């Protein structure tokens, strides 16, 4: 193999190997930006207390969370934890009646 062929082979190999790293790094930054945007969307909801019926739009806007990951108590049958506007709400899936709410404190 002549000098040019070795250089071309090494350049191609380097490009292939390092392109995966660049893609992974970009993906990490995209995920971090999405997570930051998600956590910055805090909205204060003093009305979310046990017995209050959540607005259907609020409930649907929320995302189901794994209670174990966030160290929350296990939901009873028919209930689900949701993260809505930076708050954790345990409510009946069928009715939206709140059983428990962890209202986040504003960080600023």
N, C-alpha and C positions, 0 to 999 in steps of 0.2 A: 504494500500500500504506500503510495507516495505521500508526501507531506500535505498536499492540498486535500486529498481524500480523508486523511486522518482528522484534519481540521474541520472539514465538512461533517464528518460523522460525529465528532465530539460536539459541534455546535448544534446539530440536530438533536442529539441525545439530551443535551442541556436544556434546550428549548422545551422538549417533551416533558422532562422531569420537573422543571420549575414552573411550567404553566399550570400544573395541578395545584401547586402551592399558592400561586397568585389567585387562582379561582377560589380556593378555600379561604384565603384571607379576605377577599372581597365579600364572600358570603357571610363571614363573621361580622364584618362591618355593617352589612345590610341588616343582619339579625339584631345587632346591638342597637342600631338606629331605630328599628321597629320597636324593640323593647323599651328604649328611652321614650319614644313617642307615646307608647302605651301607658307608661307610668306617669307621664306628665299630664295625663288627661284627668286629673283629680277634680271632682266636683263635690262640694259639701251637700249632704242630704241629711239634715237633722230630723226629718220626718220619718226616716226609715228606722222604725222601732218595732218590737214584737207586737203583732196584731195588726199592723198597718198593711194595707193591700197595695202592693207595688203597681205602678202604671205598667201596662203591658209593653209599651215601647221601651221603658227602662229595662224590664226583664229580658226582652229579646235582644237588646243592645249588649247585654252582659255576656260574658264568656264563662262556660262551665269550668270549674277548677277542681282538681283532685284534692280533696280535703286532707289527705295524708301528706302531700307535698307542702302544704301551707300550715300543717299542724292544727287543723280545725277538727272539731268533733264530727264523728260520722253522722251523716244526715239520716233521719228516719225515712222509712219507706214513703215514696211519693214526694220527697223534698230533694232539693239540689242546692249546692253552693254555687254562687255565681260571683264573678268579679265585675262590678259595674261602677264605672267612673272612679276607679281606684279604691272602692269599698268592697268588702266581702259580705254577701247577703245569703242567708239560708231561708228559702221560701218554698212553699208548696208549688209544685210544677203546674198543677191544674188551676189553682186560684190566685197565685201570687201573694198569698198571705205570708208575711214574714214571721219566722220562728226565732230568728236571731240575726243580728247585724253587727259587723265590726266596721265601724265608721273610721276611716283613715284620718289621721291628723295632717293638716297642710304642712309641707316641708319648708315653706318659706314664710 
